[in-house]
Amino acid sequence: MTLEIQLAIIVGYLLLALVIGLVAYRLTERTAEDFYLASRTVGTIVLLFTTFATLLSAFTFFAGPNLAYLYGPEWILVMGVMDGLIFAVLWYVIGYKQWLLGQRHRYVTLGEMLGDRFASKRLRGIVAGISLVWLFPYVMLQQAGAGTALEALTEGAVPYAAGAGLITLFMILYVVLAGFRGIAWTDTLQGAFMLVTTWVALLWVLAVVGGPGVATSGLEATASEHLALGSAYYSPQFMLSTAITIGFGVAMFPQVNQRFFAAGSKKVLKRSFALWPILCLLLFVPAFMLGAWARGLETGINVAEIEAGGNVLPLILAEFTPTWFAALVIAGAMAAMMSSSDSMLLSGSSYFTRDLYRPFIESTLSARREDVIARVGVVIFALSTFVASLYNPATLFELGDAAFSGFAQLALPVIVALYWRETTRTGITVGIVGSQLFYLLSVFTAVPTAYAGWSAGLVGMGLGLVLTVGVSLLTAPAADEQRAVYFEALEGD
């Protein structure tokens, strides 16, 4: 009966999330602004938790604990402390300015905002195209995470492909039927649920093994280096490079970036980013400490298994908690992965229809036709990433890291454009394209991927900044650029 209980809990939780989304869908107006942004009426708690749940992915629940298990708990400093603070600052620097612009000009996508300022359909398409390219591996990451989690939890009774297929089916149903409002409501449930269950899981495991003192003693006996700050893996360059590229990359994720437009008021936006670092610590500390302590506990888990692609979190839950609770936590983790994926698919459809299809293929696109194209695009994109996830060509960390750094290449050119009036169309285009080409070469060719310990993603960000500023200084603005549009929004604020 164990397998039946596990599957019933997991499928039941996913169905509950789907029902909540469908209830919200009944309140959704049939307009693009409501479908993609809930008519810009999102409150503080929902905005905070929908952003939070959107980022609760396989990277958080499986890659993070795996790194803590293999190399030590310093990953908490990278994600819980540095990234929490970096993204909170960017939420204000980028997000507040975007919110002001969205209120004035009704922008829905980052591409619309940049394309309007620089009067460039080409720039709009480049930003959308780059975003869709980097969304692909990150959606694939959620499917791969679900597949490996269910396979581990059920000890192979549910194969990898079935787990990945299950979450793909649910996220297609969810996104095709519901818009941003449904996603945001469900995200709030999922974020709060995972916060509670992760802490309960930590306390449960510690109670079974004899407390944090016993767990730490076991870790010291097995991998004493995990108790010292820093290591060959956690070098200062690695930690800073990773924290910066992830923090800036998150700000450019389409599903996160669009939430900057969705806040109901200035107060909502400011309260949300002020609470963000606290929320990060509350989740990452228990999740990553579970992974670190697992290294010293007497379990069937071994380093080779985790290095080969296994996930420590479902394994340790299966070892020390009842079947029903382990299944409940994994169900919540899968729901969180679904909340990331559905937000990505919704944002991806808006980028495709509004920044690629409408400007380049059918400029007189009707609202009804745009709606159909967006939903069909969701299905095609989700099925494509599912097929790719079956081959699982890289570890979860490598997939996530590649996407974070790819999106991070957009951040500095966008910030320069938002705050420096002298930015030119040529400057920002060269900055974005140049840094992306450099990073793609570093990922897919023999070009060096690290420079004196610093990552190619961070070096690429620096290159994008230099190119954007340098080329803007050397070129004249085009006659049709709207150089004041980003500054008019601040008047009277």
N, C-alpha and C positions, 0 to 999 in steps of 0.2 A: 504493500500500500504506500510505501514511501514515495515512489515515483509519482503515483497518482496525486498524493497530497502536494508535492512540489509543483507539479504542473497546474493543479487546480488553483493554488495560491497565485502563481505567476500570471496565468491567463486571466484569473478573476480580477487581479489588480489592474492589468492592462485594460480590461473591459470597463472597470470603474472609471478610469481616466478618460476612456472614450465616451462614456455616457455624459460625464461633466462637460466635455468639449461639445457634444451635440446639443446639450441644453443651452450653452452659450451661443452656439451657432444660430439658434432660433431667434436670438436678439440681434444678430448681425445684419446691418443694412447692406443692400446690394450695391455698394459703391467701392471703388478701389481703395479710397482712404480708410474706410471702415474695415475692409477685408485685410489690408496690410498693417494698419496702425490703430484699429479700434477707435477711429475718429479723433485720435489724439486726446483721449479722456482718461488715460490710465492713472491710478492713484499711487501713493507712495509704497504701500505694502505690495501691491501687485507688480509695480514696476521693479521693485527691489528683488522680489522672488522670481519673477519671470526672467530677469537677467541672470539671476543666480542659477535657476534650474536650467536655463539655456546653456550654461557653461558646465553643468554637472554632467560629465560625459564619461565615456570609457577611459579617457585620459586621466580623469580624476580618480575614478573608483578602482581601476585596475592597473594602469601604467604607474600611477603615483605610489600605491602600496608596494608594487613590484620593485620600484627603485629604492624605496626605503628598506625593503627586505635585502636587496642585493648590496646596497652601498651605504645605508645608514639614514637616519631620520632628518638630515639637513634639508631634505626636500621640502620640509615644512617652512624653512626660511625662504626658499625660493618662491613657492606658491602661496603660502599662508601669510608671510610678512611682506616681502618685497613686492610681489605681484599685487597683493591686496592694496598696498599704498600706491603703487605706480598706476594701476587702473583707476583708482579713486581720483587721482590728480587728473588723469586724461579724461575721465568722465566730466570733469569741470572744464578743462581746457578745450576739448573738442566737443563734448556732448552739449554743454550749455550754449555754445555758439551755434551748433547745429539746431538746437531746439528753437532758438530765437529766429534763425533763418527759416525753419520749417513753419513756424507760426505765421511769418510774413508772406512766404512764397509757396507754401503748401507742398514742399518737397517730400517725396516718398523714399527716394533712394539717394545714396551718396553720388552716384553718377549724374542724377538730375541736378544736384546742387553744384557740382563741379562744371557740368556741361553748360549750365545757365551763366555762371560767372565768366567762363572763358569762351562762351559762344562756340562750343566745339562739340559737334556730334561724334567726332572721332575720339576725343578724350572720354566722353561718356561711355562709348563702346569699349574702349580699352580697359577702363576701371571695372566695368561689368564683366568683361571677358576674363580678366585676371581673377576676379573674385570667384567666378564660377569654377575656374581651374583649381583653385585652392580649396573650394568647398568640397570638391569630389573626394579627395582622400580623407577629409574629416568626417563626412557622412559615412564613408566606408569604414572608418575607425569605429563608429558606433555599432555597425553591423558585425564587425569582427569581434568587438567586445562582448556583444550579446551572445554570439555563437560560442566563444570560449567559456563564458560564464556558465551557460546552461550545460555545456558539455562537462565542465568540472563539477558542478553541483550535483548532476545526476550520474556521475561516474561513467560517462560515455553512453548512457541509455538514450539521451537526446543528442544526436550528433551535431557537430559544429554548424553544418549547413542548415539544419532545421531551426536552431536558435537564431541564426542570422536572418533566415527567411521569416520567422515569426515577427521580429521587430520591424522588418521591412513591410510586411503586410499591414501591421497596425499603423505605422506612420503614414503609409499611402492613404489608408482609409481616413485617418485623422485629418491630414492636410487637405485632401480633396473635398471633404465635407465641411470642415470648420476653418475659420479665419483666425486672425490675431487674437480676437477676444477669447475664443475658446482655448487657444494655446496658452494665453496668459493666465486664465483661471486655473487650468490644469497644472501649469508650471508652479503656481502658488501652492497647490496641494502637494505636488511632488517635491518641491524644495523643502517645505516644512517637514514632510514625511521622512525624507532622507536625513535631514538634520537630526531628528529625534532617533531614528533607528540606528544611525551610525554610532551615536553616543551609547545607546542601549547595547549595541553589539560590543563596543569596547569594554563597557562595565561588566557585561556578561562573561566575556572571555577572561578578563582579569579575575573575576570572582571564582571561576572554575579552576584557574591555575594557581590561585593563592595570593593574588594582589600584584600591584606594580613592582614591589620589591623583588618578588620571586621572578617575575618576567624579566626585569632588568638584570638580575643575577644570571639568569639563563643566557641572556644576550651577551653579557660580559664573558661568560665561559665559552661561548660558541664563536662570537665575532666581536672581540673587545674593541677593535678599531671603530666600531659603530658608536661607541660612547665618547669618542674624541671628536672635536669640531674640526671639520676639514679632512680631506684625504686626497689621494691621487685623482679620484673621480670628481669630488666636490672641490675643485680648484676655484680660487676667486674669479678667474676669467670665465670658467664654465657657469658658475652661479650667477654672475652679473649678466653675462651674455644671454643666458636662458631667461632670467627674470625680465630683462628689458625687452627681448623679442616677444616673449609671451604676453607681457603687459601691453605693449604697443600693438601686437597682433590682435589681441582680444578687442581693442578699440576699433579695429577695422573689419572684424568679422561682420558680414552683412546682417546676421540675425541679432547681433549686439548693437551695431551702429544704427540700425533702424529704430531701435528702442530709444535712442536719443530724441527722435522725432515724436515719440508716442506719449510723453509725459503730459499730464493734464494741466500742470502749472509750473512756474519757476520754483516754487517751494517744494513740490513733489520731486523735481530733479535734484535739488540741492540736498534734501533729506536723504535721498536714496544713495548718493555717492558718499555722504558722510557715514552712513551705516555699513557701507560695503566692506571695509577692512575687517570689521568685527565679525561679519558673517563668514568671511573667508577663513578666519582662524577657527571659528566654531566648527566648521566642517573638516578642514584639512588636518587639524591636530589629531582627532580620533582615527581618521581613515589611514593616515600615514604612520601613526604610532602602532596601529594594529599590524601593518606590514613590517615595521622594524622589529617589534617584539616577537613576531612569528619566527624570526631567524633563530631565537634561542629556546623556543618551546619544543617539546618532544612531540613531533608530528611526523607524518609520512612525507612532508614537503621537503624537497632538496633543491639546492642551488641550480643544478643542471636542468631540473624540470622548469623552473621559472625562467632561466636563460633561454630555454627552448621555446618559450611562448606561453607557458602556463600562467595562471593568475592566482596570486596568493590569497586574496580576500575571500573568494568563495571556498577555497580549500580550508582555510583556518576556521571559517564559520561552520563548515560541515564537520570539522573535527571537534569543536568545543561548544556548539549550540545545538538546540533541538532542530530536527528536520524542518518543522514548520517555520521557525524563526529565520533560519538560514535562507529558506525559500522566500520569505517575506522581504528580507534585505535585498536579495538578488532581484526580486520582482521590482522593488523600488529603484534599484540601480538600473534595471532595464527600462523602467518608465522614465527615469532621468535621461537615459540615452535617447529614448524616443522623444523626450521634450527638446533635446538638443537637435535631433534630426528633423523633427517637424518644423522647428523654427528655421533651420537652415533651408529646408525645402520651400517653405513659404517665402523667405527672403530671396532665395535663388530664383523662384518663379517671377518675383517682382523685378529683379535685375534683368532677367531674360526678356520679359514682355515689354517693360517700360524703357529699357536702355539698349536693347539689341533689336528685338522684333519690330517694335513700333517705329524707331527712327530709321532703320535700314531696310525694312521689308514692306511694311504696311502702315504708312503714316496716318491714314484715316481709320485706324482700328476702332471698331465699335466696342462699347463696354462689354456686351455679351460675348463677342468674339475674343476679346482679351481674356475674359474669364475662362472660356473653354481652352484656349491655348495654354494658359497658366496651369490649369489642372492636368492637362495631358502632359505638359512638360514635367510636372512633379512625378508622374508615374514613370516616364522614361528615365528621368534622372535617378530615381530611387532604384529602379530595376538594374540600371547600369552599374551603380555602386555596389549593389548586391552581388552581381556576377563577379565584379572585381574583388570583392571581399572573400569570395570562395577560394581565391588563390593566395590570399594573405601573404603578399610578398615581403612585408616588413613587420617589425614588431610594432605594438601599439604606440610605444613612445616615439619611434622614428616617424610613424605616420603623423602623429599629432604635432611633433616638433617641426616637421616640414611645413605643415599648414600654418602654424603659428608664425613662423619666420617669413613665409611667403606673404601673408597678410601684413606683417610688420613693415614690409618694404613700402607700403602705401602711406604709412602714418606721417612721416616727417614732411614729404611734399604737401600733404593735405594741411598739416598744421601751418606750414609756411604760407600757403595760399590763404588760409583763414585769417592770418594776422599780419601779412606783409602785402601792402597794396601794390608793390612793384613786381610781384610775381607775374610772369607772362605765360601765355598759352604754350609757347615753345619750351619755356623753362620747366613747367610742371610736367609736361608730356615727356620730355627727355629724362627728367628726374625719376618718374615712375617707370618708364620703359627700361632705362639704363640699370636701375637697381634690380628690377625683376630679371633681366637677362643675366646679370652677374650671379644672382642667387640660383637661377635655374641651371646655369653652367656648373656651379659648385655642387648641386645636388645630383645632376645626371651625367656629369663628365668627370674626367680625372683632374679638373682644376682643384687646387687645395681647398679643403673645407674648413680649415682653422688657421688662424694667423696669430702666432705667439700665444696660443691658448684661447684667443677670442674666436667666436663662431663666425662663419661666413654670413649668417643672417644679420649679425650686428654690423659687420663690415659693409654689407650691402646697404643697410640703413644709412650709414655715414656717407656712402657714395651717392645715394639718392638725394640727401640733403645738399651735398656739394654741387651736384649737377643742377638741382632746382634753382639754387641761389645763383650759381655761377652763370648758367645759361640765361637766366632772367636778367642779370646785369648786362649781358652782352647782346640781348635782343630787345627789340621794341615791341610794345603790346600791339596786338591786332586792333584794327579800327572798331570792330564790333564787340570787343571785350567790355564787360560791365565791371569796371575796376572798383566801383564804390558799393557794389551790392552787398558785400559781406560786412560793411561798416555801417550801412544805413540801419541794419537790424539792431545795432547797439544804441542808436539815438533815443534818448529819453529813458533808457533802461537804468 
